[in-house]
Amino acid sequence: MALNNLSFRTNYLHTYFNSVVIIPDDYQPDYPVVWLLAGYTSDETTYVRHVNLEKIAREYKCAIIMPETRNAFYTDSDFIPYYSFFINEYMKRIQNIFPISKDRENNYIVGSSMGGYGALKIAFKNSTLFSKVVGLSPIADILKFRNNPKCPMPKEAFDNIFKTNNKIKENQLINIFDEYKPDIDILTICGDQDFMYEDNVELANFLKKKTSKYSWKEVTGDHSWETWSSNIDYVFDWIFNK
């Protein structure tokens, strides 16, 4: 199993961008790939600090790609055009460097918290690139997240990304889903003590009405790595054995 620490200069961001990439070492072409997005205050190393992803990659014979987050909400802003970078440059660059599949059926995107929001947003807008998406305790409603007393993100930082009411509206997951009507398998998981539990239930109820390809799993736990790491095996099993 190869764990790669990658840094390359990006034309979109005009700087160097870091990633951690796990690749099985049996030298097969076109590995299935899980794009794994971390949350607010996390970086490209956070998942490997909490989860034995090398064991998981070996078991499922897949590649796992973890980009740095820049606390950018996987959204284009005046400061960083993260979403456009991810779709127009990052994925293509990684696909050209590593022996991973470009086939939609073998590409999956997963994230926790802000990364869960990012995974759902990216997948809803690009269901021709991914066949399955998983949100672990995703930020299901960005405005309610901003105004939640337990929100870890300063309102000023949030407002620097989502500067107008219109931008908030067009980046809400339910509005993105209605606009793009993605044909994709969806799973969201949330702990019963999560500070965004009610938001996740509302998103779940919305998706249940919109698509037969949606699955909801309520688990015991809060908004923490303890909850996410204890459910990561379920996530990979859902992806590869569903």
Phi, psi and chi 1 to 4 in degrees:
 res  aa     phi    psi   chi1   chi2   chi3   chi4
   1 MET       -  128.3 -169.9   62.6   55.5      -
   2 ALA  -107.2  126.1      -      -      -      -
   3 LEU  -108.1  113.7 -169.0  151.1      -      -
   4 ASN  -107.4  130.8  -54.4  -89.4      -      -
   5 ASN  -101.2  111.8  -68.5  -69.5      -      -
   6 LEU  -112.4  138.1  174.9   69.3      -      -
   7 SER  -137.3  129.3  176.5      -      -      -
   8 PHE  -143.1  155.9   64.3   85.2      -      -
   9 ARG   -81.7  130.4 -179.3  169.0  176.0   80.4
  10 THR  -106.5  134.2  157.4      -      -      -
  11 ASN   -69.9  -32.1  -65.0  -35.4      -      -
  12 TYR   -67.8  -42.7 -103.9   92.5      -      -
  13 LEU   -98.4  -10.6  -53.7 -176.1      -      -
  14 HIS    56.4   40.5  -55.1  -69.1      -      -
  15 THR  -161.3 -177.3 -173.9      -      -      -
  16 TYR   -92.2  145.2  -74.0   87.6      -      -
  17 PHE  -127.1  136.4 -169.1   84.8      -      -
  18 ASN  -106.9  149.9  -60.2  -40.7      -      -
  19 SER  -148.4  155.1  -58.7      -      -      -
  20 VAL  -113.3  129.5  172.3      -      -      -
  21 VAL  -127.9  124.7  177.7      -      -      -
  22 ILE  -105.9  125.1  -62.4  175.7      -      -
  23 ILE  -129.6  129.4  -60.5  -75.6      -      -
  24 PRO   -58.5  151.1  -24.3   34.6      -      -
  25 ASP  -108.6   29.8   53.7    9.6      -      -
  26 ASP   -96.3    9.9   51.9   -4.2      -      -
  27 TYR    60.7   45.7  -53.4  106.7      -      -
  28 GLN   -97.6  149.2  -60.6  -63.1  -44.0      -
  29 PRO   -83.9  157.2   31.5  -34.9      -      -
  30 ASP    58.2   53.0  -63.9  -28.9      -      -
  31 TYR   -64.8  141.5  -73.3  105.5      -      -
  32 PRO   -58.0  148.2  -17.1   27.7      -      -
  33 VAL  -133.1  134.7   55.1      -      -      -
  34 VAL  -108.9  118.0  175.6      -      -      -
  35 TRP   -87.7  115.5  -55.4   84.2      -      -
  36 LEU  -114.6  112.1 -170.5   55.2      -      -
  37 LEU  -104.7  128.5  -49.8 -175.8      -      -
  38 ALA   -89.6  173.1      -      -      -      -
  39 GLY   -98.9 -169.9      -      -      -      -
  40 TYR   -60.6  136.6 -177.8   68.1      -      -
  41 THR    71.6    0.2   74.0      -      -      -
  42 SER   -94.0  172.3  -62.0      -      -      -
  43 ASP  -140.2 -166.4   65.9    8.0      -      -
  44 GLU   -68.5  -14.1   69.9  -80.6    4.7      -
  45 THR   -97.9   -7.8   70.9      -      -      -
  46 THR   -63.4  -42.9  -54.9      -      -      -
  47 TYR   -63.0  -41.4  -92.1  101.1      -      -
  48 VAL   -71.7  -15.0  -64.9      -      -      -
  49 ARG   -78.0  -21.7  -64.5  173.5 -173.2  -92.2
  50 HIS  -115.1  -21.2  -67.5  -84.9      -      -
  51 VAL  -133.0  141.1 -179.9      -      -      -
  52 ASN   -80.8   77.5 -171.3  -12.6      -      -
  53 LEU   -73.1  -26.3  -71.8  177.0      -      -
  54 GLU   -63.1  -40.5  -69.0 -174.8   73.2      -
  55 LYS   -63.0  -43.3  174.9  178.7  178.0  -67.5
  56 ILE   -65.4  -44.7  -69.3  173.3      -      -
  57 ALA   -62.1  -37.1      -      -      -      -
  58 ARG   -67.2  -43.4 -175.9  178.2  -61.9  110.3
  59 GLU   -64.4  -42.5  178.2  179.7   -6.4      -
  60 TYR   -98.0    0.0  -67.6   97.9      -      -
  61 LYS    52.4   53.8  -63.1 -178.7  178.9  178.4
  62 CYS  -132.9  161.4   67.5      -      -      -
  63 ALA   -92.6  149.1      -      -      -      -
  64 ILE  -129.0  124.4  -57.8  175.3      -      -
  65 ILE  -113.0  125.2  -45.5  -62.7      -      -
  66 MET  -125.0  102.6  -67.3  159.8  -79.4      -
  67 PRO   -83.1  156.8   32.1  -34.6      -      -
  68 GLU   -69.2  158.9   60.7  175.5  -62.3      -
  69 THR  -101.3  -32.1   70.3      -      -      -
  70 ARG    58.3   14.8  -57.0  -77.2  175.9   98.7
  71 ASN    52.9   33.1  -72.2  -22.5      -      -
  72 ALA   -95.1   -0.7      -      -      -      -
  73 PHE    63.9   19.1 -120.6   98.9      -      -
  74 TYR    52.1   39.3  -57.5   94.9      -      -
  75 THR  -135.8  145.0  -63.7      -      -      -
  76 ASP   -71.8  131.3  -73.4  -11.5      -      -
  77 SER  -138.8  175.9   67.0      -      -      -
  78 ASP   -62.1  -29.2  -66.8  -16.1      -      -
  79 PHE   -83.0  -42.2  175.6   67.2      -      -
  80 ILE  -149.9  122.5  176.6  172.7      -      -
  81 PRO   -83.9   65.5   31.3  -34.2      -      -
  82 TYR   -63.7  -47.0 -165.3  105.8      -      -
  83 TYR   -59.5  -48.9  170.1   80.6      -      -
  84 SER   -62.4  -39.5  -65.5      -      -      -
  85 PHE   -60.4  -46.2  158.8   68.9      -      -
  86 PHE   -61.4  -46.5 -170.7   93.7      -      -
  87 ILE   -77.4  -43.1  -66.8  -60.2      -      -
  88 ASN   -91.2  -20.4  -64.0  -36.2      -      -
  89 GLU  -129.0  -49.8 -176.8  178.5   13.4      -
  90 TYR   -61.0  -52.9 -177.7   72.6      -      -
  91 MET   -59.2  -44.0  -74.0 -172.9   66.0      -
  92 LYS   -64.7  -39.3  -64.2  172.7 -176.0  177.3
  93 ARG   -64.7  -46.5 -177.3   75.5   70.3   94.0
  94 ILE   -63.9  -40.3  -62.7  -63.9      -      -
  95 GLN   -65.0  -28.9  -71.8  167.8  -20.6      -
  96 ASN   -82.5  -21.4  -72.6  -27.0      -      -
  97 ILE   -88.4  -39.7  -65.5  174.0      -      -
  98 PHE  -113.8  155.7  -65.7   99.5      -      -
  99 PRO   -80.1   68.1   32.5  -37.4      -      -
 100 ILE  -118.2  155.5   60.2  176.3      -      -
 101 SER   -73.6  143.9  175.4      -      -      -
 102 LYS  -101.4   -1.6  -62.9  178.2 -178.3  178.1
 103 ASP   -72.1  130.2 -174.9   -9.4      -      -
 104 ARG   -51.8  -41.6  172.1 -171.2 -176.7  -89.2
 105 GLU   -66.3  -16.1  -65.5  -55.2  -45.8      -
 106 ASN  -113.4   16.0  -68.7  -42.6      -      -
 107 ASN  -119.0  128.3  -87.9  -93.0      -      -
 108 TYR  -134.1  147.8  -39.5  104.8      -      -
 109 ILE  -129.9  133.4 -173.0  164.5      -      -
 110 VAL  -136.9  147.6  178.4      -      -      -
 111 GLY  -160.4  160.8      -      -      -      -
 112 SER  -119.3  140.3   56.2      -      -      -
 113 SER    57.9 -120.4 -168.2      -      -      -
 114 MET   -58.6  -35.0 -175.8 -175.5   76.2      -
 115 GLY   -67.7  -30.9      -      -      -      -
 116 GLY   -66.0  -42.4      -      -      -      -
 117 TYR   -59.1  -47.2  165.7   82.8      -      -
 118 GLY   -61.3  -42.7      -      -      -      -
 119 ALA   -62.6  -46.4      -      -      -      -
 120 LEU   -65.1  -43.8  -67.7  167.7      -      -
 121 LYS   -61.6  -49.2  170.5 -177.1  173.8  174.3
 122 ILE   -62.7  -42.8  -69.7  169.2      -      -
 123 ALA   -68.2  -42.3      -      -      -      -
 124 PHE   -60.4  -36.7  -71.9  176.0      -      -
 125 LYS   -85.5  -12.4  -63.1  179.0   77.6  168.7
 126 ASN  -141.1   53.6  -59.6  -84.4      -      -
 127 SER   -72.5   -5.0   60.1      -      -      -
 128 THR   -80.0  -11.4   58.4      -      -      -
 129 LEU  -102.3  -23.6  -59.1  179.6      -      -
 130 PHE  -130.3  144.2  -52.3   95.5      -      -
 131 SER  -100.7  -20.2   59.9      -      -      -
 132 LYS  -145.1  148.7  -64.2  179.3 -178.1  178.4
 133 VAL  -140.6  142.2   55.9      -      -      -
 134 VAL  -130.7  131.7 -178.2      -      -      -
 135 GLY  -114.4  118.2      -      -      -      -
 136 LEU   -94.3  112.8  -74.7  154.7      -      -
 137 SER    46.3   50.9  -52.7      -      -      -
 138 PRO   -66.8  154.8   28.9  -37.4      -      -
 139 ILE   -73.5   99.8  -64.9  172.5      -      -
 140 ALA   -81.9  -26.5      -      -      -      -
 141 ASP  -138.7  109.1 -175.2  -50.1      -      -
 142 ILE   -68.7  -32.0   54.7  176.0      -      -
 143 LEU   -71.7  -41.9 -174.5   57.7      -      -
 144 LYS   -65.6  -34.0  -71.6 -177.7  179.1  178.6
 145 PHE   -61.2  -47.7  169.0   76.4      -      -
 146 ARG   -56.7  -41.1  176.7 -163.5 -176.8  -84.5
 147 ASN   -94.0    0.6  -64.5  -32.7      -      -
 148 ASN   -73.0  130.5 -167.3  -51.3      -      -
 149 PRO   -58.7  -23.4  -23.2   33.4      -      -
 150 LYS   -93.3    3.6  -65.8 -175.4  178.6  179.6
 151 CYS   -62.6  127.1  175.1      -      -      -
 152 PRO   -81.2   -7.7   31.2  -35.3      -      -
 153 MET   -96.3  126.1 -172.7  177.2 -166.7      -
 154 PRO   -58.1  140.3  -22.0   32.8      -      -
 155 LYS   -59.4  -32.7  -70.0 -177.8  179.0 -179.7
 156 GLU   -63.9  -38.9  -65.8   80.6    3.5      -
 157 ALA   -67.3  -43.4      -      -      -      -
 158 PHE   -58.9  -45.9  180.0   95.4      -      -
 159 ASP   -68.7  -22.8  -66.5  -17.2      -      -
 160 ASN   -70.7  -24.3  -79.9  -27.2      -      -
 161 ILE   -91.6  -50.7  -61.2  171.0      -      -
 162 PHE  -106.0   84.1  -58.1  103.5      -      -
 163 LYS   -78.4  -22.9  -75.5 -167.2  168.0 -176.6
 164 THR  -131.0  160.5   64.6      -      -      -
 165 ASN   -61.0  -35.4  -70.3  -25.9      -      -
 166 ASN   -65.9  -38.5 -173.0   59.3      -      -
 167 LYS   -69.3  -36.8 -173.1  162.9 -173.5  179.7
 168 ILE   -61.1  -46.3  -68.8  172.8      -      -
 169 LYS   -60.2  -46.3 -178.0  179.0  179.0  179.9
 170 GLU   -75.1  -11.3   66.1 -172.6   21.1      -
 171 ASN  -105.9    5.6  -80.8  -76.9      -      -
 172 GLN   -72.8  136.7  -72.4  -76.4   30.6      -
 173 LEU   -59.3  -40.6  -69.3  175.7      -      -
 174 ILE   -66.0  -34.2   60.7  171.9      -      -
 175 ASN   -73.2  -37.7  -64.7  -27.2      -      -
 176 ILE   -63.1  -43.9  -66.1  170.8      -      -
 177 PHE   -61.4  -45.5 -170.8   94.9      -      -
 178 ASP   -63.1  -35.0  -85.7  -18.1      -      -
 179 GLU   -73.5  -43.5  178.2  179.8   -4.6      -
 180 TYR   -96.4  -19.7  -72.2   86.7      -      -
 181 LYS    45.3   60.2  -62.1  176.0  174.3   56.2
 182 PRO   -68.9  140.2   27.3  -35.9      -      -
 183 ASP   -99.5   90.2 -177.9   20.6      -      -
 184 ILE  -155.6  146.8 -171.6  171.1      -      -
 185 ASP   -75.7  131.9  -72.9  -45.5      -      -
 186 ILE  -128.0  135.7  -52.0  163.9      -      -
 187 LEU  -133.0  130.8  168.0   66.1      -      -
 188 THR  -122.9  143.9   62.2      -      -      -
 189 ILE  -128.1  137.7  -61.9  174.3      -      -
 190 CYS  -149.3  140.9 -171.8      -      -      -
 191 GLY   -76.0  148.4      -      -      -      -
 192 ASP   -71.9  -11.3   55.1    3.2      -      -
 193 GLN  -111.1   11.4  -60.5  -60.7  -47.7      -
 194 ASP   -66.1  140.2 -165.7  -65.5      -      -
 195 PHE   -70.2   -9.8   75.9   93.3      -      -
 196 MET  -113.7   22.2  -67.8 -173.4  -67.5      -
 197 TYR   -56.8  -48.6  171.0   77.5      -      -
 198 GLU   -62.7  -37.8  -67.7 -177.7   -1.2      -
 199 ASP   -62.8  -39.8  -59.2  -13.3      -      -
 200 ASN   -67.9  -37.4  -87.7  -99.9      -      -
 201 VAL   -64.5  -41.3  169.7      -      -      -
 202 GLU   -62.1  -42.9  -71.5 -178.8    7.8      -
 203 LEU   -64.3  -41.9  177.2   63.4      -      -
 204 ALA   -59.6  -45.2      -      -      -      -
 205 ASN   -63.1  -38.5  -69.8  -23.5      -      -
 206 PHE   -62.6  -48.8  169.0   84.7      -      -
 207 LEU   -68.7  -33.4  -68.4  171.6      -      -
 208 LYS   -60.4  -34.0  -73.0  174.3 -175.3  176.6
 209 LYS   -78.8  -23.8  -65.7  176.8 -178.1  177.7
 210 LYS   -93.3  -29.2  -66.7  -71.4 -177.1  174.1
 211 THR  -150.4  144.1  174.4      -      -      -
 212 SER   -82.7   -4.6   61.9      -      -      -
 213 LYS   -96.6   17.1  -68.3 -172.3  173.1 -176.5
 214 TYR  -103.4  139.1  172.8   67.4      -      -
 215 SER  -128.3  140.4  -61.0      -      -      -
 216 TRP  -121.2  136.5  157.9 -104.7      -      -
 217 LYS  -134.4  115.1 -177.2  175.9  175.9   61.3
 218 GLU   -93.2  131.9  180.0  177.7  -38.5      -
 219 VAL  -126.3  167.3  -61.5      -      -      -
 220 THR   -80.6  125.9  -59.7      -      -      -
 221 GLY   149.2  176.5      -      -      -      -
 222 ASP  -117.9 -161.2   56.1    7.0      -      -
 223 HIS   -89.6   79.4 -161.8   83.0      -      -
 224 SER  -153.8  165.0   69.1      -      -      -
 225 TRP   -66.3  -26.5  -82.8  103.1      -      -
 226 GLU   -60.5  -42.8 -177.9  178.0   -4.9      -
 227 THR   -68.2  -46.5  -57.8      -      -      -
 228 TRP   -69.0  -43.9  -55.4  -31.9      -      -
 229 SER   -66.7  -32.1   60.5      -      -      -
 230 SER   -74.5  -11.9   63.7      -      -      -
 231 ASN  -114.8    3.3  -73.3  -77.2      -      -
 232 ILE   -68.0  -33.2 -161.3   71.5      -      -
 233 ASP   -64.4  -38.9  -72.4  -31.9      -      -
 234 TYR   -61.3  -40.7  179.8   90.8      -      -
 235 VAL   -60.4  -50.0  168.7      -      -      -
 236 PHE   -68.3  -35.0  -84.4   80.2      -      -
 237 ASP   -65.4  -39.6 -167.1   59.0      -      -
 238 TRP   -63.6  -41.4 -179.2   84.5      -      -
 239 ILE   -64.3  -48.2  -71.8  172.3      -      -
 240 PHE   -96.8  -14.3  -72.7  101.4      -      -
 241 ASN  -121.3    0.2  -65.6  -41.0      -      -
 242 LYS   -61.4      - -179.2  177.7 -178.9  -65.5
